[in-house]
Amino acid sequence: MQTYSEYETAPTPALLRKYDVLRITGLTDTAMYRQIQMGTFPRPLKLSARSSAWVEAEVFAWIEQRIAERDKTKTRTA
């Protein structure tokens, strides 16, 4: 079991609400939930019965992956 001092030093992951995820990614909510169902977008964390949030690092990793895929495709055709 961790002590309180161990929790103080552990990095706290930042959480994003749906509005922020949609704004950052440029997706519509329908497109985002479709990608979640297909397993190509990070799943949200359930915070309570009516509240969810996404791990910021996972959302930004998804964006980085899109950039890498674009750049890989771009270099193949160049």
Backbone torsions as a table, in degrees:
resi	resn	phi	psi	omega
1	MET	NA	137.3	-179.0
2	GLN	-80.9	148.5	174.9
3	THR	-90.9	167.8	-179.2
4	TYR	-58.5	-40.0	-178.4
5	SER	-65.4	-30.9	176.8
6	GLU	-68.8	-34.3	177.0
7	TYR	-67.9	-34.7	-179.4
8	GLU	-62.4	-33.2	-176.3
9	THR	-89.3	-15.0	-178.9
10	ALA	-75.6	134.8	178.3
11	PRO	-66.8	137.9	179.4
12	THR	-95.1	121.0	179.1
13	PRO	-68.3	137.7	177.4
14	ALA	-79.5	142.7	179.4
15	LEU	-114.4	144.3	179.4
16	LEU	-117.2	138.9	174.2
17	ARG	-82.7	164.7	-174.9
18	LYS	-54.9	-44.5	-179.2
19	TYR	-55.8	-44.3	-179.3
20	ASP	-67.7	-39.8	178.8
21	VAL	-62.2	-44.7	-179.9
22	LEU	-64.6	-40.3	179.6
23	ARG	-66.4	-43.5	-177.4
24	ILE	-68.8	-41.8	-174.8
25	THR	-87.7	-24.2	-176.0
26	GLY	81.0	5.2	178.6
27	LEU	-80.1	157.1	167.6
28	THR	-85.6	163.9	179.8
29	ASP	-64.9	-35.0	177.6
30	THR	-63.3	-45.7	179.7
31	ALA	-64.3	-40.4	-179.8
32	MET	-63.3	-49.0	-178.6
33	TYR	-66.8	-31.9	175.6
34	ARG	-63.6	-44.0	179.5
35	GLN	-67.4	-34.3	176.0
36	ILE	-61.9	-45.2	178.9
37	GLN	-61.3	-36.4	179.9
38	MET	-79.5	-10.0	-180.0
39	GLY	82.8	18.4	-178.2
40	THR	-107.1	5.8	177.6
41	PHE	-138.5	145.8	-178.1
42	PRO	-58.4	139.3	177.0
43	ARG	-79.3	147.1	178.3
44	PRO	-76.4	160.4	171.8
45	LEU	-92.4	137.2	176.1
46	LYS	-85.5	114.6	-178.9
47	LEU	-89.1	-33.8	176.7
48	SER	-158.7	-172.4	-177.5
49	ALA	-59.6	-31.9	-176.1
50	ARG	-126.0	23.1	-176.2
51	SER	-140.1	131.9	178.1
52	SER	-133.8	159.6	176.8
53	ALA	-152.7	158.7	179.6
54	TRP	-109.3	145.8	176.3
55	VAL	-73.1	121.4	-175.6
56	GLU	-54.5	-45.0	-177.9
57	ALA	-61.0	-36.2	179.4
58	GLU	-69.2	-38.5	178.7
59	VAL	-65.9	-44.7	179.9
60	PHE	-69.4	-31.0	174.8
61	ALA	-65.9	-37.7	176.2
62	TRP	-61.8	-43.1	178.2
63	ILE	-62.8	-45.8	178.9
64	GLU	-60.1	-37.4	178.3
65	GLN	-65.2	-40.6	176.9
66	ARG	-61.1	-42.0	179.1
67	ILE	-63.6	-44.3	179.8
68	ALA	-62.9	-40.6	178.0
69	GLU	-64.7	-40.8	177.9
70	ARG	-62.1	-46.8	-178.0
71	ASP	-66.9	-35.1	178.0
72	LYS	-66.5	-42.8	178.1
73	THR	-65.6	-41.0	-178.5
74	LYS	-63.1	-41.4	-178.0
75	THR	-73.4	-27.0	178.4
76	ARG	-67.4	-39.3	-176.1
77	THR	-86.4	-12.5	-176.9
78	ALA	-78.4	NA	NA
